[in-house]
Amino acid sequence: MHPNLRDVKQLAADNPTLQTRAAGDESLAVLAGKYARAFSGDGARVFIQLFYFYLVANTLTIAEFGLFATASSVGIVLSRVAGFGFVSPLYRIATVKPQLIGAYTGGYLLAVAISLPLVAAVGWGAHALFFGAAMPLVVFAMIAGTEIVLWRTLEVVITVNKGLERFGRASVVIVFGFSVKAAAALALALSPAPDLAQWAVIYMGGQAAMAALAVAVFYPRQRLRLPLRLFRRRVPDALSVSGAEVLFYVQNELDKLIVLSLGGPMAAGLYAIVMRLVDLTAMPVRTFSTLLTQRLMRRPQLLDGVRMRAALEAGVFALSTAALVAMVLVFSVKPDILGTNVAEAAPLLVMVLLVPGLRNLIEYQAELLYGRGQTFTRLVLYAVVGTIKAGLMVALLGRAGDIEHWLVWINAVFAALYLVSFSITYRAMGRRAVRV
């Protein structure tokens, strides 16, 4: 005789193993659905970003694009100093206590206001050190300032919506932000005499309108408050995250500054094009890391199994490498599919075949530490990786000649960085997670 529904429910209630298995199956299906919704924005973003990239990289000269990409990189690094990492507590609150978003938004805005003088001073020093007469200070300030204030605002809107698991809204904001970038690039391409200074003005104006609309339409409606007592225990986490993010972007973007300093604007432009294409391979990995991080916040023991860790690492590497191979095949059939300037850099992609997988794995491992609350270890990870990378890049560029001669050795640089990251990450994951 078949058991009735009451008997089945009672059996499940009395059997923790069945409960766990059922919950795991359900959570896997739910996770797949969330990933599809979250990646829908990133998937659309790929195509829009390619259109934007095509217009900017081919409207500006290769040297101008190198200067723009490098100034933008400095802005991205400094955007992580702005706010002293208070986006992290804001994201955690959106994930676990959304009723406090208004209070933590007030804390974030206060942290941004306090940090801006420091950001401005560091930005001025970076211009004097790396750009000199190659780019006027006002042009540099417009490009870097757009990343620091305007694009960062859009990222905050996206982050809060992801914390609330409003992945559809976050995807819309992502598509909206890159659509505005693409529209600005189209305006540059259609202008009679486009140059870097004109692009800085168009870029800043478009991003200002985009940031204002994103906040007005997509940010949760809560009254801003500033209860300082709530923030005290969050400050160490915020500063650790800020330091880690600064170090992450320093080690991620420092190579462009080194290439500009030692190789000049033309080499910086070619290298920036190659690395922009490599960066496209990270999008599906970042979407997955966002969801995995949220699950680790709730269940830190999720990745205790060695087999699960190995499978995820292999998946990240395989997906990233396959994405770059697909690009190489497309360029081999139609080299100028993204324009003549990109076609000049496209043959260099095959020389960095291992870089996407290794680079994305380093970022993925750092997100594991963030999800487990081990933010100080994450900071140490990026400090060590960034220092080693800077030393290896300077040694490599100081010894090699043309870009074709040293670019292939970038694979070895990232292999060394991955081994360091692997050692630090999984040694830390052997310890207990930290609740923040």
VOPAGU-2260 file (C-alpha; in pm, 1 decimal, decimal comma):
REM VOPAGU-2260
SITE   aa  ch    i         X         Y         Z
SITE  MET   A    0       0,0       0,0       0,0
SITE  HIS   A    1     135,5     342,0     -93,7
SITE  PRO   A    2     194,7     581,1     197,3
SITE  ASN   A    3     -40,0     876,3     211,8
SITE  LEU   A    4      72,7    1239,1     206,4
SITE  ARG   A    5      64,4    1268,7     586,4
SITE  ASP   A    6     297,8     969,2     620,7
SITE  VAL   A    7     542,7    1119,1     369,4
SITE  LYS   A    8     548,4    1452,3     552,9
SITE  GLN   A    9     601,6    1275,8     885,3
SITE  LEU   A   10     886,8    1070,0     739,5
SITE  ALA   A   11    1058,8    1384,2     612,8
SITE  ALA   A   12    1008,3    1559,8     944,8
SITE  ASP   A   13    1169,7    1269,3    1129,2
SITE  ASN   A   14    1462,9    1237,7     884,4
SITE  PRO   A   15    1712,0    1529,6     879,5
SITE  THR   A   16    1897,4    1375,9     584,8
SITE  LEU   A   17    1587,6    1387,4     367,2
SITE  GLN   A   18    1521,8    1742,1     482,1
SITE  THR   A   19    1870,9    1853,5     386,2
SITE  ARG   A   20    1854,8    1678,9      50,4
SITE  ALA   A   21    1516,3    1828,0     -33,6
SITE  ALA   A   22    1632,8    2173,1      71,4
SITE  GLY   A   23    1947,3    2133,2    -136,1
SITE  ASP   A   24    1749,8    2029,1    -446,4
SITE  GLU   A   25    1512,4    2319,3    -404,1
SITE  SER   A   26    1790,8    2566,9    -341,8
SITE  LEU   A   27    1975,1    2444,2    -651,3
SITE  ALA   A   28    1669,1    2507,4    -868,6
SITE  VAL   A   29    1612,2    2845,8    -706,9
SITE  LEU   A   30    1981,9    2933,9    -750,1
SITE  ALA   A   31    1965,9    2844,2   -1120,7
SITE  GLY   A   32    1667,6    3073,7   -1164,7
SITE  LYS   A   33    1837,4    3357,4    -977,4
SITE  TYR   A   34    2151,8    3312,1   -1185,8
SITE  ALA   A   35    1950,0    3334,0   -1508,4
SITE  ARG   A   36    1784,3    3656,2   -1392,0
SITE  ALA   A   37    2109,2    3804,9   -1264,1
SITE  PHE   A   38    2308,0    3713,2   -1574,3
SITE  SER   A   39    2039,1    3845,6   -1808,2
SITE  GLY   A   40    2168,3    4194,3   -1730,0
SITE  ASP   A   41    2531,8    4092,0   -1763,3
SITE  GLY   A   42    2458,7    3904,0   -2086,6
SITE  ALA   A   43    2294,9    4209,0   -2241,8
SITE  ARG   A   44    2578,4    4417,3   -2100,4
SITE  VAL   A   45    2832,9    4218,2   -2305,1
SITE  PHE   A   46    2677,0    4322,2   -2633,6
SITE  ILE   A   47    2621,5    4682,9   -2530,9
SITE  GLN   A   48    2975,0    4707,2   -2390,6
SITE  LEU   A   49    3116,5    4566,8   -2713,6
SITE  PHE   A   50    2931,2    4837,0   -2909,1
SITE  TYR   A   51    3061,2    5102,5   -2667,0
SITE  PHE   A   52    3411,8    4958,9   -2684,8
SITE  TYR   A   53    3398,5    4948,2   -3066,0
SITE  LEU   A   54    3303,2    5316,6   -3089,5
SITE  VAL   A   55    3550,9    5452,8   -2833,2
SITE  ALA   A   56    3846,7    5233,9   -2933,8
SITE  ASN   A   57    3809,4    5325,6   -3302,3
SITE  THR   A   58    3704,2    5691,1   -3272,4
SITE  LEU   A   59    3999,3    5784,9   -3051,4
SITE  THR   A   60    4351,2    5705,4   -3165,6
SITE  ILE   A   61    4517,1    5402,8   -3003,9
SITE  ALA   A   62    4737,2    5637,0   -2797,7
SITE  GLU   A   63    4435,1    5843,7   -2684,2
SITE  PHE   A   64    4247,5    5526,4   -2595,3
SITE  GLY   A   65    4547,0    5415,8   -2390,1
SITE  LEU   A   66    4542,4    5744,2   -2197,7
SITE  PHE   A   67    4165,3    5725,0   -2145,9
SITE  ALA   A   68    4176,2    5362,7   -2027,4
SITE  THR   A   69    4462,6    5436,8   -1789,3
SITE  ALA   A   70    4297,8    5749,4   -1643,5
SITE  SER   A   71    3975,3    5550,5   -1606,4
SITE  SER   A   72    4170,6    5279,8   -1422,3
SITE  VAL   A   73    4303,4    5536,8   -1174,8
SITE  GLY   A   74    3946,1    5656,8   -1121,5
SITE  ILE   A   75    3824,5    5302,5   -1059,3
SITE  VAL   A   76    4093,7    5250,7    -794,2
SITE  LEU   A   77    4009,8    5581,0    -624,3
SITE  SER   A   78    3636,7    5503,5    -633,0
SITE  ARG   A   79    3714,9    5226,7    -382,9
SITE  VAL   A   80    3879,2    5479,2    -151,9
SITE  ALA   A   81    3570,0    5703,3    -174,1
SITE  GLY   A   82    3335,9    5597,1     103,1
SITE  PHE   A   83    3607,0    5394,9     281,7
SITE  GLY   A   84    3439,4    5067,2     187,2
SITE  PHE   A   85    3101,1    5149,1     338,7
SITE  VAL   A   86    2932,6    4990,3      38,0
SITE  SER   A   87    3011,1    4655,1     202,2
SITE  PRO   A   88    2801,6    4713,0     518,7
SITE  LEU   A   89    2530,3    4858,5     295,0
SITE  TYR   A   90    2529,6    4539,1      86,7
SITE  ARG   A   91    2528,1    4312,8     392,7
SITE  ILE   A   92    2238,0    4507,8     543,8
SITE  ALA   A   93    2043,6    4487,1     215,9
SITE  THR   A   94    2100,0    4109,7     226,2
SITE  VAL   A   95    2004,8    4038,0     588,2
SITE  LYS   A   96    1825,7    4346,8     734,6
SITE  PRO   A   97    1676,0    4549,5     447,9
SITE  GLN   A   98    1474,1    4768,3     686,2
SITE  LEU   A   99    1802,0    4945,7     776,2
SITE  ILE   A  100    1896,2    5047,8     419,8
SITE  GLY   A  101    1800,9    5411,2     486,1
SITE  ALA   A  102    2029,8    5429,9     788,1
SITE  TYR   A  103    2324,9    5266,8     613,4
SITE  THR   A  104    2275,6    5481,5     302,3
SITE  GLY   A  105    2316,7    5784,9     527,5
SITE  GLY   A  106    2636,1    5632,5     666,7
SITE  TYR   A  107    2766,8    5567,7     316,2
SITE  LEU   A  108    2703,8    5927,5     205,9
SITE  LEU   A  109    2880,2    6060,2     517,0
SITE  ALA   A  110    3178,9    5832,6     448,2
SITE  VAL   A  111    3195,8    5955,3      87,2
SITE  ALA   A  112    3196,3    6320,8     197,4
SITE  ILE   A  113    3476,6    6256,8     447,8
SITE  SER   A  114    3688,3    6066,7     195,7
SITE  LEU   A  115    3669,0    6303,3    -103,0
SITE  PRO   A  116    3955,4    6538,2       2,5
SITE  LEU   A  117    4187,6    6237,1      32,9
SITE  VAL   A  118    4067,7    6105,3    -304,3
SITE  ALA   A  119    4132,4    6442,4    -471,2
SITE  ALA   A  120    4484,7    6464,5    -327,2
SITE  VAL   A  121    4577,3    6112,2    -438,6
SITE  GLY   A  122    4430,0    6175,9    -783,7
SITE  TRP   A  123    4635,9    6491,6    -826,3
SITE  GLY   A  124    4949,9    6300,3    -730,2
SITE  ALA   A  125    4868,9    6018,4    -974,1
SITE  HIS   A  126    4830,9    6267,6   -1259,2
SITE  ALA   A  127    5163,4    6432,8   -1179,0
SITE  LEU   A  128    5341,9    6097,6   -1151,6
SITE  PHE   A  129    5204,1    5905,3   -1450,1
SITE  PHE   A  130    5049,5    6147,6   -1699,7
SITE  GLY   A  131    5244,3    6474,0   -1684,2
SITE  ALA   A  132    5217,6    6659,3   -2014,6
SITE  ALA   A  133    5048,4    6364,2   -2191,7
SITE  MET   A  134    4704,6    6466,0   -2058,3
SITE  PRO   A  135    4584,0    6800,8   -1914,1
SITE  LEU   A  136    4484,4    6784,2   -1547,6
SITE  VAL   A  137    4126,9    6899,3   -1620,1
SITE  VAL   A  138    4074,9    6616,8   -1873,6
SITE  PHE   A  139    4217,4    6363,7   -1630,1
SITE  ALA   A  140    3995,3    6499,2   -1350,6
SITE  MET   A  141    3680,8    6466,2   -1562,7
SITE  ILE   A  142    3757,1    6105,9   -1660,1
SITE  ALA   A  143    3870,1    5991,1   -1315,7
SITE  GLY   A  144    3597,9    6190,5   -1137,6
SITE  THR   A  145    3330,7    6025,8   -1351,0
SITE  GLU   A  146    3446,0    5683,4   -1230,0
SITE  ILE   A  147    3485,1    5795,6    -867,4
SITE  VAL   A  148    3148,0    5963,4    -818,9
SITE  LEU   A  149    2908,7    5892,6   -1105,0
SITE  TRP   A  150    2976,8    5536,2   -1214,7
SITE  ARG   A  151    3029,2    5434,8    -851,0
SITE  THR   A  152    2679,8    5565,8    -774,5
SITE  LEU   A  153    2535,4    5331,6   -1035,4
SITE  GLU   A  154    2732,2    5041,7    -882,7
SITE  VAL   A  155    2583,7    5119,2    -540,8
SITE  VAL   A  156    2231,2    5108,0    -685,8
SITE  ILE   A  157    2309,8    4771,8    -848,4
SITE  THR   A  158    2473,9    4633,4    -532,0
SITE  VAL   A  159    2180,0    4721,8    -307,9
SITE  ASN   A  160    1931,0    4567,8    -550,1
SITE  LYS   A  161    2137,9    4249,3    -566,2
SITE  GLY   A  162    2152,5    4239,8    -187,4
SITE  LEU   A  163    1773,2    4257,0    -186,2
SITE  GLU   A  164    1776,2    3975,9    -447,0
SITE  ARG   A  165    1599,1    4206,0    -692,4
SITE  PHE   A  166    1812,1    4066,8    -971,3
SITE  GLY   A  167    1572,5    4174,2   -1244,5
SITE  ARG   A  168    1592,4    4538,0   -1135,6
SITE  ALA   A  169    1970,6    4513,1   -1098,1
SITE  SER   A  170    1992,7    4375,8   -1452,8
SITE  VAL   A  171    1783,8    4663,1   -1585,1
SITE  VAL   A  172    2016,1    4913,2   -1413,2
SITE  ILE   A  173    2322,6    4739,8   -1560,0
SITE  VAL   A  174    2178,5    4752,5   -1911,2
SITE  PHE   A  175    2066,8    5112,3   -1858,3
SITE  GLY   A  176    2411,7    5223,5   -1740,1
SITE  PHE   A  177    2596,9    5070,7   -2032,3
SITE  SER   A  178    2334,6    5193,2   -2278,0
SITE  VAL   A  179    2404,9    5549,5   -2163,4
SITE  LYS   A  180    2777,9    5484,3   -2207,6
SITE  ALA   A  181    2713,6    5354,0   -2558,2
SITE  ALA   A  182    2497,4    5657,1   -2642,4
SITE  ALA   A  183    2778,4    5887,6   -2524,9
SITE  ALA   A  184    3028,7    5697,7   -2739,4
SITE  LEU   A  185    2796,2    5730,1   -3039,3
SITE  ALA   A  186    2776,0    6106,1   -2980,5
SITE  LEU   A  187    3157,4    6115,7   -2982,5
SITE  ALA   A  188    3176,8    5913,9   -3304,5
SITE  LEU   A  189    2927,7    6146,8   -3478,6
SITE  SER   A  190    3103,0    6467,0   -3367,8
SITE  PRO   A  191    3301,0    6649,6   -3641,0
SITE  ALA   A  192    3642,0    6651,2   -3468,3
SITE  PRO   A  193    3647,6    6394,8   -3187,1
SITE  ASP   A  194    3940,4    6393,3   -2945,0
SITE  LEU   A  195    4015,6    6292,1   -2587,3
SITE  ALA   A  196    3915,4    6627,6   -2431,2
SITE  GLN   A  197    3577,7    6623,9   -2605,5
SITE  TRP   A  198    3522,5    6263,6   -2500,7
SITE  ALA   A  199    3591,1    6355,4   -2135,5
SITE  VAL   A  200    3312,1    6616,0   -2145,7
SITE  ILE   A  201    3063,7    6384,2   -2318,7
SITE  TYR   A  202    3153,2    6095,3   -2089,8
SITE  MET   A  203    3103,5    6297,8   -1772,2
SITE  GLY   A  204    2775,2    6454,6   -1888,8
SITE  GLY   A  205    2622,1    6123,3   -1990,6
SITE  GLN   A  206    2721,9    5950,7   -1667,3
SITE  ALA   A  207    2585,7    6236,8   -1454,7
SITE  ALA   A  208    2241,0    6201,1   -1615,0
SITE  MET   A  209    2259,6    5822,6   -1581,2
SITE  ALA   A  210    2349,0    5830,2   -1209,9
SITE  ALA   A  211    2069,2    6075,0   -1125,5
SITE  LEU   A  212    1805,2    5865,2   -1304,3
SITE  ALA   A  213    1929,0    5538,3   -1152,9
SITE  VAL   A  214    1897,1    5674,1    -798,3
SITE  ALA   A  215    1558,5    5835,1    -866,4
SITE  VAL   A  216    1401,1    5527,2   -1024,6
SITE  PHE   A  217    1575,4    5217,8    -886,1
SITE  TYR   A  218    1705,7    5292,0    -535,9
SITE  PRO   A  219    1486,2    5164,7    -246,3
SITE  ARG   A  220    1265,4    5434,7     -94,7
SITE  GLN   A  221    1364,3    5472,8     268,9
SITE  ARG   A  222    1413,7    5779,8     486,3
SITE  LEU   A  223    1781,4    5868,7     524,2
SITE  ARG   A  224    1906,2    5844,2     880,9
SITE  LEU   A  225    2242,7    5866,0    1053,3
SITE  PRO   A  226    2239,2    5653,1    1371,7
SITE  LEU   A  227    2614,6    5645,2    1432,4
SITE  ARG   A  228    2583,4    5379,0    1704,8
SITE  LEU   A  229    2484,9    5124,9    1436,8
SITE  PHE   A  230    2798,4    5179,4    1236,0
SITE  ARG   A  231    3061,3    5126,7    1505,5
SITE  ARG   A  232    3086,5    4751,3    1470,1
SITE  ARG   A  233    3077,7    4777,1    1090,1
SITE  VAL   A  234    3375,5    5010,7    1057,0
SITE  PRO   A  235    3649,0    4740,8    1069,8
SITE  ASP   A  236    3468,4    4537,0     801,9
SITE  ALA   A  237    3422,6    4846,3     583,9
SITE  LEU   A  238    3787,0    4951,3     611,9
SITE  SER   A  239    3906,7    4595,8     542,3
SITE  VAL   A  240    3683,4    4575,3     235,3
SITE  SER   A  241    3793,0    4919,8     117,5
SITE  GLY   A  242    4158,0    4826,6     156,7
SITE  ALA   A  243    4103,2    4494,7     -18,7
SITE  GLU   A  244    3913,7    4655,5    -306,9
SITE  VAL   A  245    4176,2    4926,9    -349,1
SITE  LEU   A  246    4446,7    4661,5    -353,6
SITE  PHE   A  247    4241,4    4445,5    -591,6
SITE  TYR   A  248    4200,5    4726,0    -841,2
SITE  VAL   A  249    4558,3    4840,9    -792,7
SITE  GLN   A  250    4687,4    4493,8    -882,0
SITE  ASN   A  251    4424,2    4469,3   -1156,0
SITE  GLU   A  252    4494,4    4808,9   -1313,8
SITE  LEU   A  253    4854,4    4880,6   -1213,5
SITE  ASP   A  254    4987,9    4695,5   -1514,6
SITE  LYS   A  255    4829,9    4960,8   -1742,6
SITE  LEU   A  256    5014,2    5236,6   -1554,3
SITE  ILE   A  257    5340,5    5041,0   -1572,5
SITE  VAL   A  258    5297,1    4984,4   -1946,9
SITE  LEU   A  259    5219,7    5355,7   -1996,0
SITE  SER   A  260    5526,4    5458,4   -1795,1
SITE  LEU   A  261    5771,8    5214,4   -1955,6
SITE  GLY   A  262    5619,1    5158,1   -2300,7
SITE  GLY   A  263    5441,8    5485,2   -2383,4
SITE  PRO   A  264    5081,1    5565,0   -2487,7
SITE  MET   A  265    5082,2    5341,4   -2798,3
SITE  ALA   A  266    5184,4    5027,3   -2607,0
SITE  ALA   A  267    4940,8    5123,2   -2329,2
SITE  GLY   A  268    4661,5    5150,0   -2586,3
SITE  LEU   A  269    4729,1    4805,5   -2735,8
SITE  TYR   A  270    4758,8    4650,0   -2391,8
SITE  ALA   A  271    4439,2    4821,6   -2273,5
SITE  ILE   A  272    4247,4    4682,7   -2572,5
SITE  VAL   A  273    4372,4    4330,6   -2502,1
SITE  MET   A  274    4284,1    4350,6   -2131,8
SITE  ARG   A  275    3940,3    4500,3   -2201,0
SITE  LEU   A  276    3864,2    4196,2   -2415,8
SITE  VAL   A  277    4002,3    3966,4   -2146,2
SITE  ASP   A  278    3781,2    4139,0   -1889,1
SITE  LEU   A  279    3468,7    4039,6   -2082,6
SITE  THR   A  280    3535,7    3676,8   -1986,2
SITE  ALA   A  281    3480,2    3762,6   -1618,7
SITE  MET   A  282    3113,6    3859,0   -1647,3
SITE  PRO   A  283    2950,7    3514,7   -1606,1
SITE  VAL   A  284    3198,7    3434,8   -1326,2
SITE  ARG   A  285    3115,9    3755,5   -1136,9
SITE  THR   A  286    2743,2    3684,8   -1158,0
SITE  PHE   A  287    2797,9    3337,9   -1014,4
SITE  SER   A  288    3031,2    3473,8    -743,7
SITE  THR   A  289    2762,3    3721,5    -631,5
SITE  LEU   A  290    2510,6    3443,2    -571,3
SITE  LEU   A  291    2766,7    3213,5    -411,7
SITE  THR   A  292    2880,1    3490,9    -177,3
SITE  GLN   A  293    2524,5    3547,5     -54,8
SITE  ARG   A  294    2487,5    3175,5      19,3
SITE  LEU   A  295    2822,1    3173,0     204,6
SITE  MET   A  296    2702,2    3459,9     423,8
SITE  ARG   A  297    2414,1    3237,7     533,9
SITE  ARG   A  298    2594,4    2899,0     524,7
SITE  PRO   A  299    2972,8    2944,1     570,2
SITE  GLN   A  300    3026,4    2564,7     562,3
SITE  LEU   A  301    2890,4    2542,8     206,0
SITE  LEU   A  302    3234,2    2483,7      47,9
SITE  ASP   A  303    3391,9    2263,0     311,6
SITE  GLY   A  304    3418,8    1973,2      64,4
SITE  VAL   A  305    3738,2    1946,4    -145,1
SITE  ARG   A  306    3550,3    1796,5    -440,8
SITE  MET   A  307    3310,5    2092,0    -458,5
SITE  ARG   A  308    3598,1    2341,5    -438,6
SITE  ALA   A  309    3789,9    2165,2    -716,4
SITE  ALA   A  310    3483,5    2143,8    -941,3
SITE  LEU   A  311    3409,2    2514,5    -905,6
SITE  GLU   A  312    3773,0    2612,3    -970,5
SITE  ALA   A  313    3784,3    2393,1   -1282,4
SITE  GLY   A  314    3454,3    2538,4   -1402,1
SITE  VAL   A  315    3571,0    2898,6   -1362,3
SITE  PHE   A  316    3895,1    2829,2   -1549,2
SITE  ALA   A  317    3728,0    2633,3   -1830,1
SITE  LEU   A  318    3452,5    2890,1   -1885,4
SITE  SER   A  319    3696,7    3182,6   -1887,8
SITE  THR   A  320    3939,8    3013,9   -2126,6
SITE  ALA   A  321    3661,2    2901,0   -2360,8
SITE  ALA   A  322    3534,6    3260,1   -2380,7
SITE  LEU   A  323    3876,5    3387,6   -2489,8
SITE  VAL   A  324    3920,8    3102,8   -2740,6
SITE  ALA   A  325    3585,1    3197,2   -2891,2
SITE  MET   A  326    3706,4    3557,4   -2931,6
SITE  VAL   A  327    4028,2    3440,0   -3097,8
SITE  LEU   A  328    3829,0    3228,0   -3344,3
SITE  VAL   A  329    3596,8    3518,1   -3428,3
SITE  PHE   A  330    3890,2    3753,7   -3489,1
SITE  SER   A  331    4065,4    3491,0   -3704,3
SITE  VAL   A  332    3762,2    3485,5   -3935,0
SITE  LYS   A  333    3690,9    3860,0   -3929,9
SITE  PRO   A  334    3979,7    4058,5   -3776,9
SITE  ASP   A  335    3809,4    4398,3   -3812,4
SITE  ILE   A  336    3475,9    4297,2   -3657,2
SITE  LEU   A  337    3538,3    4551,7   -3379,6
SITE  GLY   A  338    3713,0    4808,1   -3599,2
SITE  THR   A  339    4061,1    4871,9   -3732,6
SITE  ASN   A  340    4221,8    4975,9   -3402,9
SITE  VAL   A  341    4097,8    4661,8   -3225,6
SITE  ALA   A  342    4206,0    4454,5   -3527,5
SITE  GLU   A  343    4560,0    4576,7   -3468,3
SITE  ALA   A  344    4551,6    4438,6   -3112,2
SITE  ALA   A  345    4343,2    4124,5   -3180,2
SITE  PRO   A  346    4637,6    3896,7   -3283,2
SITE  LEU   A  347    4785,7    3954,1   -2936,7
SITE  LEU   A  348    4493,8    3773,5   -2768,8
SITE  VAL   A  349    4633,2    3429,2   -2844,8
SITE  MET   A  350    4944,1    3521,6   -2645,8
SITE  VAL   A  351    4742,7    3561,8   -2321,5
SITE  LEU   A  352    4537,3    3242,9   -2348,7
SITE  LEU   A  353    4577,7    3143,0   -1982,1
SITE  VAL   A  354    4530,2    3490,0   -1836,3
SITE  PRO   A  355    4145,2    3502,7   -1822,2
SITE  GLY   A  356    4112,8    3176,8   -1627,0
SITE  LEU   A  357    4391,0    3258,5   -1381,2
SITE  ARG   A  358    4280,1    3619,7   -1336,2
SITE  ASN   A  359    3916,4    3525,0   -1279,9
SITE  LEU   A  360    4013,5    3252,3   -1031,8
SITE  ILE   A  361    4205,5    3503,9    -820,4
SITE  GLU   A  362    3898,8    3727,6    -810,9
SITE  TYR   A  363    3672,5    3428,9    -736,8
SITE  GLN   A  364    3890,8    3314,9    -446,4
SITE  ALA   A  365    3882,5    3662,6    -294,0
SITE  GLU   A  366    3502,2    3658,9    -311,5
SITE  LEU   A  367    3500,2    3331,9    -117,7
SITE  LEU   A  368    3686,9    3506,5     163,9
SITE  TYR   A  369    3442,6    3798,3     152,2
SITE  GLY   A  370    3142,0    3566,7     173,5
SITE  ARG   A  371    3291,2    3397,8     481,7
SITE  GLY   A  372    3357,3    3732,6     650,9
SITE  GLN   A  373    3737,1    3691,1     630,1
SITE  THR   A  374    3780,5    4044,9     499,3
SITE  PHE   A  375    4119,5    4107,5     662,6
SITE  THR   A  376    4261,3    3795,5     498,6
SITE  ARG   A  377    4115,7    3920,0     170,5
SITE  LEU   A  378    4301,0    4247,4     220,7
SITE  VAL   A  379    4625,4    4058,4     286,5
SITE  LEU   A  380    4564,4    3848,3     -24,3
SITE  TYR   A  381    4535,0    4150,9    -249,5
SITE  ALA   A  382    4831,7    4324,5     -84,5
SITE  VAL   A  383    5055,8    4024,0    -148,2
SITE  VAL   A  384    4925,7    3961,0    -500,7
SITE  GLY   A  385    4949,3    4330,8    -593,5
SITE  THR   A  386    5305,3    4364,3    -465,0
SITE  ILE   A  387    5424,8    4051,7    -646,3
SITE  LYS   A  388    5247,5    4154,0    -965,8
SITE  ALA   A  389    5401,2    4502,6    -964,1
SITE  GLY   A  390    5749,6    4358,6    -914,0
SITE  LEU   A  391    5709,2    4097,0   -1187,9
SITE  MET   A  392    5561,4    4347,8   -1435,4
SITE  VAL   A  393    5840,7    4601,1   -1382,3
SITE  ALA   A  394    6102,9    4327,5   -1418,4
SITE  LEU   A  395    5934,2    4192,8   -1730,8
SITE  LEU   A  396    5886,5    4526,2   -1906,3
SITE  GLY   A  397    6230,8    4647,4   -1808,4
SITE  ARG   A  398    6390,8    4341,4   -1968,2
SITE  ALA   A  399    6173,1    4283,8   -2277,8
SITE  GLY   A  400    6145,5    4481,3   -2601,9
SITE  ASP   A  401    5831,8    4494,2   -2820,1
SITE  ILE   A  402    5491,0    4410,5   -2680,2
SITE  GLU   A  403    5486,8    4079,2   -2870,8
SITE  HIS   A  404    5805,4    3972,6   -2691,3
SITE  TRP   A  405    5682,9    4023,9   -2335,9
SITE  LEU   A  406    5306,7    3972,4   -2360,3
SITE  VAL   A  407    5335,5    3592,7   -2367,8
SITE  TRP   A  408    5515,7    3604,6   -2031,7
SITE  ILE   A  409    5207,5    3763,3   -1876,8
SITE  ASN   A  410    5071,6    3406,3   -1855,6
SITE  ALA   A  411    5359,1    3311,7   -1625,3
SITE  VAL   A  412    5300,1    3623,8   -1414,2
SITE  PHE   A  413    4934,9    3530,6   -1357,6
SITE  ALA   A  414    5023,3    3165,4   -1292,5
SITE  ALA   A  415    5252,0    3276,7   -1010,2
SITE  LEU   A  416    4982,8    3509,9    -873,3
SITE  TYR   A  417    4724,5    3231,0    -883,7
SITE  LEU   A  418    4945,8    2995,2    -683,1
SITE  VAL   A  419    4993,5    3262,4    -416,5
SITE  SER   A  420    4618,2    3334,9    -408,5
SITE  PHE   A  421    4531,8    2963,8    -390,2
SITE  SER   A  422    4763,8    2911,4     -95,2
SITE  ILE   A  423    4632,9    3209,3     104,5
SITE  THR   A  424    4263,8    3148,1      27,7
SITE  TYR   A  425    4234,3    2778,7     107,6
SITE  ARG   A  426    4455,4    2799,5     413,5
SITE  ALA   A  427    4218,2    3069,0     543,7
SITE  MET   A  428    3912,6    2859,9     456,2
SITE  GLY   A  429    4042,9    2591,1     686,8
SITE  ARG   A  430    3965,4    2827,4     974,6
SITE  ARG   A  431    3620,7    2920,7    1102,9
SITE  ALA   A  432    3418,3    3180,9     914,5
SITE  VAL   A  433    3368,1    3523,4    1071,8
SITE  ARG   A  434    3023,3    3668,5    1135,5
SITE  VAL   A  435    3005,5    4041,8    1056,0
